[in-house]
Amino acid sequence: MRKSRLIWLAALLLAVVAFSCQRRPLELMYQPTVRTIVKVIWKIHTQTSIDIKDKPTGITLYFFRDGEFYNSFTTANVDSCEVQLEPGRYKMYMISQSPEEFWKMKFDHMTDFGAAETQLREANVAWTRALEDVTVENPEILYAGVAEDFEITEEMMEDYQHYYTRLRRLQAAKSGETKAGGYIDGEDETYYEEQVRYHTITIPVYPSNIVSQLWITIYSGNADVLKSVRASTSGMARSFELTQNTTGKDKATQIMSEWRLTMDDAARRVGHVDGIITTFGLPGGEYPTPQRDSTLNVSALLVDNVTIANYKFEVGDKIQMLPPNPGYRALYRLIFGSVEDPSITPPDVAPEGIQSSGMDATVSDWEDGETIDVPM
């Protein structure tokens, strides 16, 4: 009895030792996935295809499988990156950088393919005269792109894993990591490499900047008395729907605080001020129409450093849609007046001092003073 027990324990010990000595390299393990390459095409598509020079330093990819959120990850490989995907029907979209890297915008519903959006954060601007719309920050540059729907079948997965597994085992056998496992000496490694490449899926995606520009020009008489200008424009889009490629319905007021003065006719003291900001555009994918109830409120601080002239412009359908500057989605253009017929003429005041004359490009908080409303 004792001898039989010893023999049984010895056999059990040998079995444990045998199994513990088996070594299966991780890269040879079968996985029910297919290698998928996301190829990001950084080009501006106009009349000609232009490479985007200022590419972001990172991208975030969002994958949806069979109608459900599957996975997301951020990578610094902005031109081409590799993922392993299981069989299923897929949707995928991408954004530049990651949601945490934008401080003027917040991101909502990113794991819901149809509802993913970015929204402008509220701005704390004391001097804005907006009545209803929330005042928001102006958007940062954001690229977004949606890939064509694609499918990975069980057959595609099996084919890929067949060639990938054989290739890795052959490479392991050649390097002495493991036995050949029934492979014939001289088996063509190049053939399997080509088959792995052939069965790898490549998904192209074409990102574009979702941000547009709003450029406003106002012609002024007595232009040389302008010291600083600031403006708020209502009825602009607050959000952008990332996978639908359109602006959301929410409205907001945006601020324009940097302007440049150009004198067009010094003898007549006629010039114009230009201001340009980033914007999502008009809400709900709208185009300019007479029914749009939007306004441009402009305040001009004059060279006496006391007088503030306020103007209100009804925008409506006065916005023109022009070809965008390179890299932007659209260019919204507003021009009020002309050299021959300026749209505003502020009061002719004497400068506070020589050092105070001329126009400032940026605006700090103005001191309270006499406000003169000029009807348009």
LUMZA-493586 format. One line per field, with one value per residue (C-alpha): residue in one letter; x, y, z; residue number from 1; chain. Coordinates in nm, 4 decimals, always signed. Each point is the difference from the previous one (the first is absolute). Layout:
! residues N
rest: (A:...) $
c1: (X:...) $
c2: (Y:...) $
c3: (Z:...) $
nr: (NUM:...) $
kette: (A:...) $
END
This chain:
! residues 376
rest: (M:R:K:S:R:L:I:W:L:A:A:L:L:L:A:V:V:A:F:S:C:Q:R:R:P:L:E:L:M:Y:Q:P:T:V:R:T:I:V:K:V:I:W:K:I:H:T:Q:T:S:I:D:I:K:D:K:P:T:G:I:T:L:Y:F:F:R:D:G:E:F:Y:N:S:F:T:T:A:N:V:D:S:C:E:V:Q:L:E:P:G:R:Y:K:M:Y:M:I:S:Q:S:P:E:E:F:W:K:M:K:F:D:H:M:T:D:F:G:A:A:E:T:Q:L:R:E:A:N:V:A:W:T:R:A:L:E:D:V:T:V:E:N:P:E:I:L:Y:A:G:V:A:E:D:F:E:I:T:E:E:M:M:E:D:Y:Q:H:Y:Y:T:R:L:R:R:L:Q:A:A:K:S:G:E:T:K:A:G:G:Y:I:D:G:E:D:E:T:Y:Y:E:E:Q:V:R:Y:H:T:I:T:I:P:V:Y:P:S:N:I:V:S:Q:L:W:I:T:I:Y:S:G:N:A:D:V:L:K:S:V:R:A:S:T:S:G:M:A:R:S:F:E:L:T:Q:N:T:T:G:K:D:K:A:T:Q:I:M:S:E:W:R:L:T:M:D:D:A:A:R:R:V:G:H:V:D:G:I:I:T:T:F:G:L:P:G:G:E:Y:P:T:P:Q:R:D:S:T:L:N:V:S:A:L:L:V:D:N:V:T:I:A:N:Y:K:F:E:V:G:D:K:I:Q:M:L:P:P:N:P:G:Y:R:A:L:Y:R:L:I:F:G:S:V:E:D:P:S:I:T:P:P:D:V:A:P:E:G:I:Q:S:S:G:M:D:A:T:V:S:D:W:E:D:G:E:T:I:D:V:P:M) $
c1: (+0.0000:+0.2763:+0.1950:-0.3063:-0.0552:+0.3614:-0.0260:-0.3197:+0.1565:+0.3078:-0.2162:-0.1972:+0.3211:+0.1364:-0.3224:+0.0138:+0.3620:-0.0766:-0.2871:+0.1898:+0.2855:-0.2236:+0.0690:-0.2443:+0.1160:-0.2711:+0.0258:-0.0962:-0.3322:-0.3080:-0.2097:-0.3478:+0.0943:+0.1198:+0.2828:-0.1541:+0.1960:-0.1663:+0.1578:-0.0524:+0.0131:+0.0990:-0.1040:-0.2085:-0.2445:-0.0732:+0.0521:+0.3355:+0.1118:+0.2329:+0.1861:-0.0877:+0.3288:-0.0930:-0.1151:-0.0977:+0.2337:-0.2612:-0.3371:-0.2776:-0.1886:-0.3500:-0.1198:-0.3586:-0.0734:-0.3431:-0.1626:+0.1683:+0.3023:+0.3021:+0.3175:+0.1940:+0.3620:+0.2308:+0.3256:+0.2886:+0.0100:-0.2002:+0.0640:-0.0527:-0.0846:-0.0756:-0.2858:-0.1239:-0.3740:-0.2391:-0.2555:-0.2943:-0.1415:+0.1878:-0.0364:+0.2941:+0.0704:+0.3007:+0.0888:+0.3323:+0.1682:-0.2296:-0.3022:+0.2063:+0.2361:-0.2597:-0.0789:-0.2397:-0.2163:-0.1595:-0.1012:-0.3264:-0.1435:+0.3318:-0.0991:-0.3244:+0.0911:-0.2975:+0.0022:+0.3721:+0.0543:+0.2246:-0.1406:+0.1541:+0.0505:-0.1649:+0.2151:-0.0009:-0.0181:-0.1488:-0.0470:-0.1971:-0.3510:-0.1463:-0.3633:-0.0821:+0.2871:+0.2728:+0.3392:+0.2612:+0.3691:+0.1191:+0.0906:+0.3462:+0.1112:-0.1489:+0.0301:-0.2613:-0.0590:-0.2398:+0.1085:-0.2209:-0.1841:+0.1881:-0.0472:+0.2294:-0.1420:+0.0850:+0.1548:+0.2220:+0.1116:+0.0741:+0.1973:+0.2063:+0.0704:+0.0924:+0.2758:+0.1082:+0.0339:+0.1958:+0.2303:+0.0735:+0.0616:+0.2307:+0.1928:+0.0183:+0.1258:+0.2678:+0.1171:+0.0121:-0.2738:-0.2110:-0.0143:-0.1286:-0.3190:-0.0337:+0.1103:+0.2096:+0.3550:+0.0340:-0.3596:-0.0265:-0.0134:-0.0488:-0.3183:-0.1565:+0.1098:-0.1738:-0.3145:-0.0065:+0.0275:-0.2686:-0.2443:+0.0705:-0.2849:+0.0798:-0.2607:+0.0553:-0.1377:+0.0119:-0.0055:-0.0889:-0.0118:-0.3540:+0.0776:-0.0889:+0.0852:-0.2160:+0.1540:-0.1689:+0.0870:-0.1569:+0.0648:+0.0136:+0.0091:+0.2209:+0.1907:+0.3036:-0.1895:-0.0406:+0.2168:-0.1362:-0.2911:-0.1807:-0.3071:-0.2415:-0.1908:-0.3076:-0.1646:+0.3183:+0.0302:+0.1121:+0.0545:+0.1174:-0.1226:+0.3202:-0.1354:-0.2795:+0.2352:-0.2328:-0.0558:-0.2398:-0.3188:+0.1216:+0.0644:+0.2626:+0.1575:+0.3649:+0.2442:+0.2339:+0.2553:+0.2962:-0.0317:+0.2315:-0.0525:+0.0855:-0.0327:-0.1425:-0.0384:+0.2076:-0.1250:-0.3619:+0.1005:-0.1709:+0.1343:-0.1140:+0.0518:+0.0433:-0.0670:+0.0236:-0.0823:-0.0401:-0.3557:-0.2068:-0.2181:-0.3792:-0.2156:-0.1815:+0.2049:-0.1764:+0.0902:-0.0544:-0.3651:-0.2097:-0.1816:+0.3142:-0.0480:+0.3637:+0.1766:+0.3494:+0.0548:+0.3076:+0.1554:+0.2734:+0.2162:+0.1189:+0.3358:-0.1165:-0.0008:-0.3463:-0.2564:-0.1456:-0.2097:-0.2356:-0.1409:-0.2449:-0.0075:-0.2766:+0.1843:-0.2742:+0.1115:+0.2857:+0.2566:+0.1755:+0.1378:+0.3421:+0.2635:+0.1788:+0.3542:+0.2262:-0.0704:-0.3331:-0.3513:-0.1633:+0.0362:-0.2939:+0.0436:-0.1754:+0.0678:-0.1801:+0.0312:+0.2668:+0.2611:-0.2634:-0.2711:+0.1350:-0.2425:+0.1041:+0.1328:+0.1019:+0.0077:+0.2994:+0.1766:+0.3385:+0.2616:+0.0816:+0.3694:+0.2479:+0.0834:-0.3671:-0.0597:-0.0234:-0.1888:+0.0826:-0.0133:-0.1218:-0.2511:+0.0338:-0.2870:-0.1169:-0.0767:-0.3559:-0.0643:-0.2577:-0.1659:-0.1364:-0.2443:+0.0038:-0.3143:+0.0625) $
c2: (+0.0000:+0.2387:-0.0836:+0.0691:+0.3340:+0.1006:-0.0928:+0.2046:+0.3052:-0.0291:-0.0108:+0.3023:+0.1902:-0.0796:+0.1229:+0.3271:+0.0515:-0.0783:+0.2510:+0.2665:-0.0260:+0.0676:+0.3451:+0.1620:+0.3430:+0.2640:+0.1109:-0.3499:+0.0009:+0.0062:+0.3160:+0.0449:+0.3341:+0.1550:+0.2513:+0.3301:+0.3053:+0.3409:+0.2190:+0.3721:+0.2138:+0.3549:+0.1940:+0.3078:-0.0866:+0.3068:+0.0301:-0.1621:-0.2297:+0.1765:-0.1668:+0.1281:+0.1324:+0.0654:-0.3473:-0.0590:-0.1851:-0.2634:-0.1462:-0.1872:-0.2822:-0.1166:-0.3456:-0.1299:-0.3703:-0.1309:+0.3264:+0.0183:+0.1914:-0.2327:+0.1857:+0.3252:+0.0957:+0.2960:-0.0342:+0.2158:-0.1965:+0.2557:-0.1423:-0.3720:-0.2124:-0.3671:-0.1596:-0.3586:-0.0363:-0.2906:-0.1015:+0.2395:+0.3003:+0.3176:+0.3754:+0.2211:+0.3692:+0.1984:+0.3387:+0.1761:-0.0158:-0.1175:+0.1623:+0.0871:+0.2213:+0.2628:+0.2673:+0.2121:-0.2974:-0.2955:-0.3329:-0.1856:-0.3419:-0.1157:-0.3676:+0.0535:+0.0037:+0.2019:+0.2546:+0.0740:+0.3750:+0.2774:+0.3093:+0.3391:+0.0827:+0.3042:+0.3137:+0.2444:+0.3342:+0.2804:+0.2539:-0.2083:+0.1278:-0.3315:-0.0308:-0.3685:-0.2068:-0.1231:+0.1586:-0.2601:-0.0421:-0.0022:-0.3542:-0.1477:-0.1819:-0.3498:-0.2637:-0.2736:-0.2806:-0.2905:-0.3224:-0.1960:-0.2839:-0.3292:-0.3637:-0.2711:-0.3495:-0.3265:-0.1207:+0.3084:-0.0580:-0.3683:+0.0723:+0.2689:-0.2109:-0.3013:+0.1840:+0.2100:-0.3046:-0.1983:+0.2956:+0.0534:-0.3705:-0.0216:+0.3042:-0.1467:-0.3322:+0.1725:+0.1993:-0.3137:+0.1198:-0.3094:-0.3104:+0.0270:-0.1802:-0.1956:+0.2750:-0.0997:+0.1303:+0.2716:+0.1130:+0.3468:+0.2655:+0.2737:-0.1681:+0.0147:+0.3605:+0.0921:-0.1878:+0.1756:+0.3359:-0.1005:-0.1009:+0.3101:+0.2514:+0.3643:+0.2612:+0.3516:+0.3063:+0.3579:+0.2508:+0.3632:+0.3072:+0.0494:+0.3621:+0.2944:+0.3704:+0.3089:+0.3136:+0.3354:+0.3335:+0.3289:+0.3246:+0.3113:+0.3738:+0.1841:-0.3277:+0.1627:+0.0532:-0.3742:-0.1272:-0.3517:-0.2053:-0.2999:-0.1845:-0.2825:-0.1891:-0.2023:-0.2959:-0.2013:-0.3785:-0.1217:-0.3670:-0.2217:-0.3562:-0.1928:-0.2980:+0.1900:+0.2682:+0.2865:+0.2613:-0.0657:+0.1947:+0.1793:+0.3736:+0.2153:+0.3439:+0.0276:+0.2768:+0.1841:+0.2032:+0.0381:+0.2439:+0.1689:+0.3537:+0.0917:+0.3589:-0.0036:+0.3750:+0.2086:+0.3297:-0.0948:-0.1873:-0.3168:-0.3396:-0.3464:-0.2438:-0.3742:-0.2711:-0.3747:-0.2872:-0.3763:-0.1336:-0.3121:+0.2082:+0.0278:-0.2349:-0.3010:+0.0039:+0.3213:+0.2348:+0.3762:+0.0971:+0.3135:-0.1993:-0.0314:+0.2135:+0.0756:+0.3204:+0.1434:+0.2330:+0.2211:+0.2309:+0.2460:+0.1693:+0.3332:+0.1724:+0.2251:-0.3238:+0.0921:-0.0104:-0.3367:-0.0156:-0.2983:-0.1388:-0.2778:-0.1744:-0.2337:-0.2857:-0.2200:-0.1080:+0.2498:-0.2719:-0.1196:-0.3527:+0.0260:-0.2640:-0.0834:+0.0916:-0.3080:-0.2538:+0.1401:-0.1348:+0.3244:+0.3783:+0.2123:+0.3580:+0.3160:+0.3452:+0.3102:+0.3153:+0.1042:+0.2714:+0.2102:-0.0677:-0.0870:-0.1857:+0.1804:+0.3446:+0.0307:+0.3427:+0.2142:+0.0210:+0.1361:-0.2524:-0.0281:+0.0336:-0.0851:-0.3252:-0.1014:+0.0586:-0.2855:-0.3274:-0.2882:-0.3473:-0.1597:+0.1084:+0.0153:+0.0875:+0.3519:+0.2483:+0.1235:+0.3211:+0.1803:-0.2356:+0.1433:-0.2255:+0.0654:-0.1333:-0.2028) $
c3: (+0.0000:+0.0988:-0.3180:-0.2187:+0.1726:-0.0624:-0.3674:-0.0316:+0.1689:-0.2201:-0.3135:+0.1169:+0.0716:-0.3458:-0.1604:+0.1917:-0.0966:-0.3650:-0.0259:+0.1892:-0.2490:-0.3024:-0.1441:-0.2409:-0.1157:+0.0394:-0.3616:-0.1173:+0.1829:-0.2200:+0.0289:-0.1591:-0.1547:-0.3228:-0.0238:-0.1133:-0.1133:+0.0296:-0.2679:+0.0634:-0.3152:+0.0965:-0.3078:-0.0725:-0.2764:-0.2100:-0.3740:+0.0627:+0.2800:+0.2426:+0.2852:+0.3466:+0.1363:+0.3628:+0.0953:+0.3623:+0.2338:+0.0799:-0.0975:+0.1792:-0.1751:+0.0953:-0.1168:+0.0005:-0.0598:-0.0969:+0.1069:+0.3426:+0.1246:-0.0258:+0.0945:-0.0238:+0.0376:-0.0487:-0.1907:-0.1171:-0.3290:-0.1951:-0.3485:+0.0487:+0.3022:+0.0594:+0.1930:+0.0420:-0.0667:+0.0470:-0.2643:-0.0266:-0.1844:+0.0879:+0.0015:+0.0906:+0.0426:+0.1177:+0.1452:+0.0311:+0.3405:+0.2828:+0.1695:+0.3083:-0.2021:-0.0991:+0.2572:-0.2100:-0.0986:+0.1764:-0.1551:+0.0532:-0.0987:-0.1465:+0.0457:-0.1931:-0.3690:-0.1201:+0.2838:+0.0503:+0.0144:+0.1231:+0.1691:+0.0729:+0.3659:+0.1497:+0.0124:+0.2886:-0.1804:+0.2074:-0.2759:-0.2489:-0.0679:-0.1159:+0.1117:-0.0382:-0.1412:+0.2309:-0.0683:-0.0927:-0.0696:-0.3600:-0.1121:-0.0240:-0.3131:-0.0058:-0.2730:-0.0263:-0.2478:-0.0484:-0.1701:-0.2354:+0.1748:-0.0237:+0.0979:+0.1291:-0.0574:+0.1735:-0.3270:-0.0195:+0.3575:-0.0579:-0.3175:+0.1688:+0.3090:-0.2147:-0.1829:+0.2984:+0.2293:-0.2592:-0.0620:+0.3705:+0.0620:-0.2972:+0.1189:+0.3506:-0.1369:-0.2086:+0.3010:+0.2163:+0.2391:-0.0610:-0.2146:-0.3521:+0.0978:-0.3245:-0.2339:-0.2966:-0.0140:-0.2589:+0.0307:-0.1536:+0.2714:-0.2604:-0.1214:+0.3460:+0.0485:-0.3247:+0.1039:+0.3382:-0.1742:-0.2500:+0.2748:+0.2094:-0.0296:-0.0782:+0.0901:-0.1416:+0.1774:-0.1287:+0.2875:-0.0562:+0.2177:+0.1341:+0.0925:-0.2268:+0.0078:+0.0344:-0.1517:+0.0585:-0.1622:+0.1092:-0.1918:+0.2157:-0.0388:+0.2507:+0.0108:+0.1570:+0.3282:+0.0550:+0.2837:+0.0603:-0.1296:+0.1414:-0.1273:+0.0772:-0.2673:+0.0906:-0.1712:-0.0577:+0.0426:+0.3403:-0.0901:-0.2845:-0.0602:-0.0686:-0.1957:-0.1770:-0.1353:+0.0885:+0.2664:+0.2878:+0.0688:+0.3140:-0.0468:+0.1659:-0.0029:-0.0991:+0.0853:-0.2353:+0.1942:-0.2373:-0.2899:-0.2456:-0.1354:-0.3598:-0.1277:-0.3534:-0.0623:+0.2403:-0.1450:+0.0736:+0.3205:-0.1275:+0.0945:+0.0956:+0.2866:-0.0539:+0.2553:-0.0509:+0.2369:-0.0114:+0.0066:-0.0621:-0.2302:-0.0007:+0.2121:-0.1411:-0.3213:-0.1030:-0.2799:+0.0259:-0.0533:+0.0685:+0.2699:+0.2129:+0.3114:+0.0793:+0.0899:+0.0188:+0.2954:-0.0340:+0.2589:-0.0918:+0.2602:-0.1407:+0.0361:+0.2814:+0.2046:+0.1312:-0.2797:-0.0985:-0.3174:-0.0287:-0.3241:-0.0768:-0.3385:-0.1125:-0.1682:-0.1524:-0.3466:-0.0285:+0.0697:-0.3140:-0.0356:-0.1650:-0.0846:+0.3267:+0.0872:-0.0318:+0.2714:+0.1193:-0.0588:-0.1208:-0.0029:+0.1149:-0.1205:+0.1190:-0.1476:+0.1222:-0.2068:-0.2495:-0.0517:-0.1772:+0.2591:+0.3461:+0.2250:+0.3203:+0.0858:+0.3639:+0.1699:-0.0853:+0.3358:+0.0920:+0.1067:+0.3681:-0.0808:-0.2705:+0.1721:-0.0086:-0.3689:-0.2455:+0.0230:+0.2321:-0.1507:+0.3215:+0.2610:+0.3771:+0.2334:-0.0771:+0.2744:+0.0272:-0.1902:-0.2056:-0.2476:-0.3234:-0.1881:-0.3715:-0.1803:-0.3155) $
nr: (1:2:3:4:5:6:7:8:9:10:11:12:13:14:15:16:17:18:19:20:21:22:23:24:25:26:27:28:29:30:31:32:33:34:35:36:37:38:39:40:41:42:43:44:45:46:47:48:49:50:51:52:53:54:55:56:57:58:59:60:61:62:63:64:65:66:67:68:69:70:71:72:73:74:75:76:77:78:79:80:81:82:83:84:85:86:87:88:89:90:91:92:93:94:95:96:97:98:99:100:101:102:103:104:105:106:107:108:109:110:111:112:113:114:115:116:117:118:119:120:121:122:123:124:125:126:127:128:129:130:131:132:133:134:135:136:137:138:139:140:141:142:143:144:145:146:147:148:149:150:151:152:153:154:155:156:157:158:159:160:161:162:163:164:165:166:167:168:169:170:171:172:173:174:175:176:177:178:179:180:181:182:183:184:185:186:187:188:189:190:191:192:193:194:195:196:197:198:199:200:201:202:203:204:205:206:207:208:209:210:211:212:213:214:215:216:217:218:219:220:221:222:223:224:225:226:227:228:229:230:231:232:233:234:235:236:237:238:239:240:241:242:243:244:245:246:247:248:249:250:251:252:253:254:255:256:257:258:259:260:261:262:263:264:265:266:267:268:269:270:271:272:273:274:275:276:277:278:279:280:281:282:283:284:285:286:287:288:289:290:291:292:293:294:295:296:297:298:299:300:301:302:303:304:305:306:307:308:309:310:311:312:313:314:315:316:317:318:319:320:321:322:323:324:325:326:327:328:329:330:331:332:333:334:335:336:337:338:339:340:341:342:343:344:345:346:347:348:349:350:351:352:353:354:355:356:357:358:359:360:361:362:363:364:365:366:367:368:369:370:371:372:373:374:375:376) $
kette: (A:A:A:A:A:A:A:A:A:A:A:A:A:A:A:A:A:A:A:A:A:A:A:A:A:A:A:A:A:A:A:A:A:A:A:A:A:A:A:A:A:A:A:A:A:A:A:A:A:A:A:A:A:A:A:A:A:A:A:A:A:A:A:A:A:A:A:A:A:A:A:A:A:A:A:A:A:A:A:A:A:A:A:A:A:A:A:A:A:A:A:A:A:A:A:A:A:A:A:A:A:A:A:A:A:A:A:A:A:A:A:A:A:A:A:A:A:A:A:A:A:A:A:A:A:A:A:A:A:A:A:A:A:A:A:A:A:A:A:A:A:A:A:A:A:A:A:A:A:A:A:A:A:A:A:A:A:A:A:A:A:A:A:A:A:A:A:A:A:A:A:A:A:A:A:A:A:A:A:A:A:A:A:A:A:A:A:A:A:A:A:A:A:A:A:A:A:A:A:A:A:A:A:A:A:A:A:A:A:A:A:A:A:A:A:A:A:A:A:A:A:A:A:A:A:A:A:A:A:A:A:A:A:A:A:A:A:A:A:A:A:A:A:A:A:A:A:A:A:A:A:A:A:A:A:A:A:A:A:A:A:A:A:A:A:A:A:A:A:A:A:A:A:A:A:A:A:A:A:A:A:A:A:A:A:A:A:A:A:A:A:A:A:A:A:A:A:A:A:A:A:A:A:A:A:A:A:A:A:A:A:A:A:A:A:A:A:A:A:A:A:A:A:A:A:A:A:A:A:A:A:A:A:A:A:A:A:A:A:A:A:A:A:A:A:A:A:A:A:A:A:A:A:A:A:A:A:A:A:A:A:A:A:A:A:A:A:A:A:A:A:A:A:A:A:A) $
END
